[in-house]
């Protein structure tokens, strides 16, 4: 019965990814080209026996939407971030970056991202009538009762979408670039805002690959940890680089329940292949017509405030470099992950010189 457990684990992660894919639609990303990303990484994972899959990730989508001004800038930010991450992955410098900044600064940055996600969720709700508030209420209640993110995202998205359709009479005609089922080359732009966004997205992915990737590896119960961080970083970067040039949505590292399946590699590959079929067939935009982007607000708030922030903040503030960690956390939340990481790194090296 191993195959049945593998399938159920894959379907559970697909169910978790669909609402975040709808969030990508709301930002104006074409999801058809993202088929390429899922096929590429599934092939790499199968070939190299990697247990860490990729999928739509709320954190990276929210950060990209917050730092860019339109879809063209979003895809340019993703392309720039993927170039940075590919260099990091191919040169194997991910662990060296952590050694330079230290675990406290990295986890402080992730805690700041948690606050940023909560802020985005609240702004999303203020701008989009009552649907976002319904999503937040359902998500908070569900998570407090179940402590389960899959139930949280499913119930909050479904119930808030039903409210939007039947109470607020919501129906969204998605733009053509979102629903078109062909590849359209999108030339990247470059300006200081895009550079800042690319650096911020790369910093987020450094933290996410370390934390989410290693957690996924730990879920397998295999020792030593079976996740190859350099392979994970390189494959994710290649996927994002290709899909961003076609106007597609990014895929990033996630904490995946497929790692706890009897055959974690097969389950992860199966999950990505199912997502590829959903995107290739054009089913996601059809669902997205009736699911407002604000329906994801509840999940973003819970993910940021209840999941990402507490654990990372506790780790960040537990060591000796509390002032540098606190600086990283606050500036990340107020500005972006790159600025927060840079500020924390400066504090880490300057404060001892001042005898503090």
Secondary structure by P-SEA (a helix, b strand, c coil): caaaaaaaaaaaaaaaaaaaaaaaaaaccccccaaaaaaaaaaaaaaacccccccccaaaaaaaaaacccaaaaaaaaaaaaaaaaaaaaacaaaaaaaaccaaaaaaaaaaaaaaaaaaaaaaaaaccaaaaaaaaaaaaaaaacccaaaaaaaaaaaaaaaaaccccccccccccccccbbbbbbbbbcaaaaaaaaaaaaaaaaaaaaaaaaaaaaaccccccccaaaaaaaaaaaaaaaaaabbbbbbbccccccccccaaaaaaaaaaaaaaaaaaaaaaaaacccccccaaaaaaaaccccccaaaaaaaacccaaaaaaaaaaaaaaccaaaaaaaaaaaaaaaaaacc
